[in-house]
Amino acid sequence: MLTKDQLLSYLKKRRGKWVSGELLSNEFSVSRAAIWKHVCKLRDDGCIIESSPKKGYLLNQDPDLIIPNEIRDGLSTSLFGQREIEYFKVLGSTNTKAKELAEGGAAEGSLIIAESQTDGRGRRGRSWLSPAGEGIYATLILRPAMSPAGAPKITLMTAVAVADAILSVAELDVQIKWPNDIMVKGRKLAGILTEISTEMDSINYIVVGLGLNVNNPDFPEELANQATSILIETGRSPSRLCLLKAYLEQFEKYYRMFIQGHFKEIMKRWKELSEIIGREIMIDVVGESHLGKVVDIDDDGVLILQNGKGEIHRIFSGDVTVVSS
């Protein structure tokens, strides 16, 4: 049975050319009414498809849609983006849906993606603004055979994958704020939310959520000084699809390194991208604040902080505010 994704792929191969309804009907062995129905669905998704009673249908430009067939097309991964892809136009939270699917047995590599979220979440229960068509809101399901103690490293690894994906597609220099924020000139471009389900000393699953501001033209007043987008920073509107593919490819590259025991190499790249090593910060750890200079991030991803008295603190998690350079 014909799907709208199959129809879109067919029209993309003939981009800029009229394709008759009769040809499409014969090609897919469906009625012209069925073709029209799928064209209407594609238009609802944002595709600009012209139609003519005499000429048929015309797709002039590739739509920036992050639907399953488009994601897989040309994707050079063997796991992420190749397994189950759950696509939603509107979803409460991709992480919430991912956990639901993981509990039901969804395989490692499964991808949950939404055009918009009504309840997007960040760390510490913060909300994540998720307007339709402007960002990437995606969650991956992982099932690594490892101790729960190593799970925080996944967040650090993901930050490197996101940063390198942005650099490769948008040519935008970004920095990582420990442990998981992707920053540009002190404003947040992307955030990562990692959630874990454990049983005794093993991991049932990990879900890794990404919120990336791509084509947001602006932000609400209360976020204007805190958030940014690739469009705002570069003046260009990069393809969300290309960015998502680059992220999946980078994620698979670094995940394989992680599984094979090469986390030190990942942390070397993380430090190259860090915005806080050597800077003075204030860090909130469960309601207790610490002021000091970041001496290092060790090979386990632990923040090494030296306070004004010269005392060294090892910080495993917390909320960082950069005070000075």
C-alpha positions as a printed NumPy array, in Angstrom:
array([[  0.   ,   0.   ,   0.   ],
       [  1.279,   3.453,  -0.946],
       [  2.41 ,   5.75 ,   1.858],
       [  2.925,   9.497,   1.732],
       [  6.651,   8.953,   2.37 ],
       [  6.922,   6.754,  -0.734],
       [  5.097,   9.35 ,  -2.803],
       [  7.373,  12.111,  -1.549],
       [ 10.49 ,  10.093,  -2.372],
       [  9.161,   9.494,  -5.892],
       [  8.42 ,  13.19 ,  -6.448],
       [ 11.827,  14.187,  -5.052],
       [ 13.565,  12.048,  -7.665],
       [ 11.64 ,  14.025, -10.287],
       [ 11.984,  17.398,  -8.592],
       [ 11.183,  20.293, -10.939],
       [  9.233,  18.061, -13.341],
       [  5.511,  17.533, -13.665],
       [  4.34 ,  13.988, -12.926],
       [  0.896,  13.01 , -14.148],
       [ -1.721,  11.524, -11.879],
       [ -2.116,   8.664, -14.354],
       [  1.587,   7.817, -14.166],
       [  1.527,   7.855, -10.363],
       [ -1.638,   5.759, -10.3  ],
       [ -0.068,   3.129, -12.553],
       [  3.292,   3.224, -10.762],
       [  1.79 ,   2.516,  -7.343],
       [ -1.321,   0.59 ,  -8.43 ],
       [ -3.67 ,   2.917,  -6.574],
       [ -6.452,   5.253,  -7.623],
       [ -5.903,   8.896,  -8.484],
       [ -8.054,   9.724,  -5.472],
       [ -5.542,   7.91 ,  -3.26 ],
       [ -2.71 ,   9.906,  -4.835],
       [ -4.561,  13.157,  -4.15 ],
       [ -5.18 ,  12.11 ,  -0.547],
       [ -1.451,  11.615,   0.051],
       [ -0.606,  14.893,  -1.686],
       [ -2.941,  16.677,   0.734],
       [ -1.218,  14.981,   3.688],
       [  2.193,  16.036,   2.396],
       [  0.971,  19.6  ,   2.028],
       [ -0.231,  19.474,   5.626],
       [  3.3  ,  18.416,   6.592],
       [  4.695,  21.498,   4.881],
       [  5.515,  20.243,   1.377],
       [  4.917,  22.717,  -1.429],
       [  3.409,  20.578,  -4.191],
       [  1.746,  22.247,  -7.16 ],
       [ -1.124,  20.511,  -8.917],
       [ -2.725,  20.845, -12.334],
       [ -5.649,  18.881, -13.824],
       [ -3.706,  18.503, -17.084],
       [ -0.089,  18.233, -15.892],
       [ -0.351,  16.389, -12.577],
       [  1.925,  17.234,  -9.636],
       [  5.12 ,  19.247,  -9.269],
       [  7.606,  19.36 ,  -6.393],
       [  9.955,  22.308,  -6.959],
       [ 12.14 ,  22.093,  -3.856],
       [ 13.04 ,  19.531,  -1.238],
       [ 10.964,  20.048,   1.898],
       [ 12.737,  20.306,   5.247],
       [ 10.809,  17.432,   6.763],
       [ 12.198,  15.086,   9.387],
       [ 10.038,  12.1  ,   8.497],
       [ 11.348,   8.497,   8.572],
       [ 12.031,   7.944,   4.864],
       [ 13.781,  11.299,   4.569],
       [ 15.947,  10.553,   7.606],
       [ 17.066,   7.161,   6.307],
       [ 17.768,   8.395,   2.777],
       [ 21.559,   8.577,   2.459],
       [ 22.151,   8.16 ,   6.2  ],
       [ 25.539,   6.51 ,   6.811],
       [ 24.751,   4.729,  10.071],
       [ 24.069,   1.096,  10.83 ],
       [ 22.059,   1.577,  14.035],
       [ 20.78 ,   5.051,  14.873],
       [ 18.158,   6.181,  12.39 ],
       [ 18.035,   2.703,  10.856],
       [ 15.885,   1.069,  13.522],
       [ 12.331,   2.061,  14.411],
       [ 11.553,   5.751,  13.9  ],
       [  8.469,   7.122,  15.628],
       [  7.464,  10.462,  14.084],
       [  4.885,  12.855,  15.539],
       [  3.69 ,  16.243,  14.359],
       [  2.861,  17.141,  17.965],
       [  3.968,  15.322,  21.103],
       [  4.065,  16.143,  24.77 ],
       [  7.699,  15.08 ,  25.203],
       [  9.923,  12.86 ,  23.064],
       [ 11.663,  11.608,  26.213],
       [  8.383,  10.622,  27.835],
       [  7.328,   8.752,  24.698],
       [ 10.748,   7.11 ,  24.431],
       [ 10.531,   5.8  ,  27.99 ],
       [  7.08 ,   4.409,  27.265],
       [  8.389,   2.617,  24.17 ],
       [ 11.52 ,   1.407,  25.97 ],
       [  9.381,  -0.085,  28.728],
       [  7.529,  -1.935,  25.972],
       [ 10.745,  -3.414,  24.6  ],
       [ 11.777,  -0.943,  21.884],
       [ 15.205,  -1.818,  20.519],
       [ 18.416,   0.116,  20.98 ],
       [ 18.753,   2.695,  18.24 ],
       [ 15.047,   3.539,  18.141],
       [ 14.406,   7.216,  17.399],
       [ 11.468,   9.314,  18.567],
       [ 11.065,  12.66 ,  16.86 ],
       [  8.464,  15.429,  16.916],
       [  7.857,  18.576,  14.903],
       [  6.782,  20.27 ,  18.126],
       [  6.45 ,  19.477,  21.834],
       [  3.82 ,  20.768,  24.217],
       [  5.744,  19.668,  27.303],
       [  9.391,  19.714,  26.257],
       [ 11.703,  19.219,  29.226],
       [ 15.257,  20.077,  30.173],
       [ 17.367,  19.299,  33.221],
       [ 15.978,  19.923,  36.695],
       [ 12.403,  20.021,  35.429],
       [ 12.893,  23.121,  33.294],
       [ 10.727,  23.502,  30.207],
       [ 12.127,  23.571,  26.662],
       [ 10.448,  25.827,  24.109],
       [  9.594,  23.611,  21.123],
       [  7.783,  25.508,  18.325],
       [  6.78 ,  23.574,  15.207],
       [  9.251,  23.415,  12.361],
       [ 11.912,  25.536,  14.059],
       [ 14.006,  23.033,  15.984],
       [ 15.023,  19.415,  16.371],
       [ 13.294,  17.558,  19.195],
       [ 14.53 ,  13.984,  19.211],
       [ 15.201,  11.134,  21.616],
       [ 17.262,   7.975,  21.152],
       [ 16.873,   4.725,  23.08 ],
       [ 20.05 ,   3.015,  24.295],
       [ 20.558,  -0.349,  25.982],
       [ 24.269,  -0.453,  26.863],
       [ 25.654,  -3.407,  28.811],
       [ 27.278,  -1.372,  31.567],
       [ 26.999,  -0.315,  35.188],
       [ 24.617,   2.562,  36.02 ],
       [ 27.621,   4.403,  37.476],
       [ 28.881,   5.061,  33.962],
       [ 25.611,   6.471,  32.635],
       [ 26.487,  10.179,  33.187],
       [ 29.253,   9.775,  30.618],
       [ 26.556,   9.305,  27.975],
       [ 25.502,  12.942,  28.434],
       [ 29.063,  14.192,  27.949],
       [ 29.466,  11.988,  24.889],
       [ 26.211,  13.283,  23.415],
       [ 27.29 ,  16.895,  23.869],
       [ 30.363,  16.227,  21.731],
       [ 28.234,  14.56 ,  19.04 ],
       [ 25.833,  17.518,  18.952],
       [ 28.626,  20.092,  18.809],
       [ 30.442,  18.319,  15.984],
       [ 27.191,  17.901,  14.02 ],
       [ 26.462,  21.629,  14.263],
       [ 30.008,  22.49 ,  13.224],
       [ 29.863,  20.18 ,  10.191],
       [ 26.522,  21.43 ,   8.843],
       [ 26.16 ,  25.024,  10.024],
       [ 29.868,  25.885,  10.35 ],
       [ 29.056,  27.528,  13.67 ],
       [ 31.61 ,  27.434,  16.455],
       [ 29.917,  26.239,  19.617],
       [ 31.08 ,  25.468,  23.131],
       [ 29.951,  23.007,  25.772],
       [ 28.959,  24.156,  29.242],
       [ 29.362,  21.291,  31.697],
       [ 27.756,  18.904,  31.547],
       [ 25.266,  19.147,  28.706],
       [ 24.504,  22.602,  27.304],
       [ 25.627,  23.667,  23.833],
       [ 26.391,  27.382,  23.92 ],
       [ 27.136,  30.243,  21.529],
       [ 28.453,  33.481,  23.015],
       [ 26.99 ,  32.637,  26.404],
       [ 23.517,  31.746,  25.123],
       [ 22.05 ,  28.264,  24.933],
       [ 21.684,  26.716,  21.498],
       [ 20.913,  23.137,  22.505],
       [ 20.253,  21.04 ,  25.569],
       [ 20.476,  17.342,  26.355],
       [ 18.307,  15.396,  28.78 ],
       [ 19.473,  11.897,  29.698],
       [ 17.175,   9.631,  31.718],
       [ 17.943,   6.122,  32.91 ],
       [ 16.073,   3.033,  34.074],
       [ 18.085,   0.629,  36.208],
       [ 17.67 ,  -2.682,  37.976],
       [ 20.185,  -3.502,  40.705],
       [ 23.588,  -3.044,  39.069],
       [ 22.451,  -3.096,  35.438],
       [ 20.801,  -0.688,  33.01 ],
       [ 17.421,  -1.457,  31.51 ],
       [ 17.611,   1.457,  29.104],
       [ 18.785,   5.027,  28.684],
       [ 16.882,   7.676,  26.743],
       [ 18.861,  10.622,  25.393],
       [ 16.808,  13.646,  24.421],
       [ 18.016,  16.542,  22.281],
       [ 16.486,  19.974,  21.883],
       [ 18.286,  22.058,  19.239],
       [ 17.222,  25.565,  18.235],
       [ 17.668,  25.729,  14.469],
       [ 15.428,  28.215,  12.669],
       [ 13.896,  30.13 ,  15.569],
       [ 13.726,  33.793,  14.414],
       [ 13.391,  35.034,  17.981],
       [ 12.517,  34.03 ,  21.541],
       [ 10.107,  35.295,  24.214],
       [ 11.419,  38.29 ,  26.134],
       [ 12.231,  36.212,  29.215],
       [ 14.496,  33.937,  27.117],
       [ 15.972,  36.455,  24.679],
       [ 19.217,  36.864,  26.637],
       [ 19.524,  33.17 ,  27.463],
       [ 18.695,  31.323,  24.239],
       [ 19.761,  31.52 ,  20.624],
       [ 19.356,  29.634,  17.347],
       [ 21.503,  28.834,  14.339],
       [ 19.393,  31.256,  12.285],
       [ 19.982,  34.084,  14.759],
       [ 23.725,  33.428,  14.934],
       [ 24.445,  32.912,  11.24 ],
       [ 21.591,  34.603,   9.399],
       [ 21.059,  31.341,   7.518],
       [ 18.37 ,  28.664,   7.793],
       [ 20.131,  25.302,   7.69 ],
       [ 18.247,  22.134,   6.896],
       [ 16.925,  20.489,  10.036],
       [ 17.055,  17.193,   8.179],
       [ 20.761,  17.585,   7.387],
       [ 21.471,  18.543,  10.991],
       [ 19.561,  15.553,  12.337],
       [ 21.396,  13.175,  10.006],
       [ 24.74 ,  14.663,  11.008],
       [ 23.812,  14.263,  14.676],
       [ 22.845,  10.605,  14.219],
       [ 26.11 ,   9.909,  12.398],
       [ 28.208,  11.674,  15.024],
       [ 26.267,  10.005,  17.837],
       [ 26.885,   6.554,  16.379],
       [ 30.589,   7.325,  15.929],
       [ 31.061,   8.432,  19.538],
       [ 28.737,   5.784,  21.004],
       [ 30.811,   3.041,  19.39 ],
       [ 33.96 ,   4.64 ,  20.8  ],
       [ 32.3  ,   4.76 ,  24.221],
       [ 31.192,   1.118,  24.127],
       [ 34.681,   0.075,  23.029],
       [ 36.222,   1.786,  26.062],
       [ 37.624,   4.921,  24.43 ],
       [ 35.95 ,   7.513,  26.645],
       [ 39.27 ,   9.3  ,  27.283],
       [ 39.424,  10.154,  23.587],
       [ 35.887,  11.511,  23.734],
       [ 36.767,  13.634,  26.756],
       [ 39.768,  15.028,  24.909],
       [ 37.384,  16.374,  22.272],
       [ 34.964,  17.524,  25.001],
       [ 37.718,  19.622,  26.591],
       [ 38.558,  21.192,  23.233],
       [ 34.943,  22.353,  23.073],
       [ 34.614,  23.35 ,  26.736],
       [ 33.718,  26.912,  27.705],
       [ 34.4  ,  26.574,  31.436],
       [ 37.844,  25.044,  31.974],
       [ 40.002,  27.733,  33.567],
       [ 37.052,  30.009,  34.305],
       [ 35.466,  31.06 ,  37.578],
       [ 32.006,  29.62 ,  38.094],
       [ 29.21 ,  29.352,  40.6  ],
       [ 27.773,  25.874,  40.786],
       [ 24.612,  24.874,  42.602],
       [ 24.675,  21.333,  43.963],
       [ 21.391,  20.294,  45.571],
       [ 20.774,  23.76 ,  46.996],
       [ 24.382,  24.314,  48.076],
       [ 26.459,  26.807,  46.081],
       [ 30.186,  26.578,  45.397],
       [ 32.306,  29.385,  43.949],
       [ 35.656,  28.61 ,  42.403],
       [ 37.821,  28.079,  39.355],
       [ 37.373,  25.053,  37.122],
       [ 40.749,  23.329,  37.156],
       [ 39.781,  20.424,  34.941],
       [ 37.16 ,  17.922,  33.884],
       [ 38.646,  14.509,  34.632],
       [ 38.495,  11.425,  32.431],
       [ 35.275,  10.34 ,  34.132],
       [ 33.586,  13.665,  33.37 ],
       [ 33.813,  14.922,  36.963],
       [ 34.274,  18.687,  37.373],
       [ 37.347,  19.627,  39.433],
       [ 36.761,  22.923,  41.251],
       [ 39.282,  24.922,  43.286],
       [ 37.809,  27.457,  45.704],
       [ 39.385,  30.667,  46.998],
       [ 41.087,  28.783,  49.826],
       [ 42.802,  26.448,  47.417],
       [ 40.57 ,  23.525,  48.384],
       [ 39.711,  21.042,  45.643],
       [ 36.153,  19.779,  45.171],
       [ 35.027,  16.98 ,  42.851],
       [ 31.58 ,  17.836,  41.484],
       [ 29.561,  15.039,  39.908],
       [ 26.476,  17.067,  38.96 ],
       [ 25.159,  20.571,  39.356],
       [ 23.936,  23.743,  37.699],
       [ 26.764,  25.964,  36.42 ],
       [ 26.842,  29.743,  36.036],
       [ 29.979,  31.277,  34.554],
       [ 31.108,  34.212,  36.712],
       [ 34.191,  35.415,  34.836],
       [ 36.944,  34.432,  32.466]])
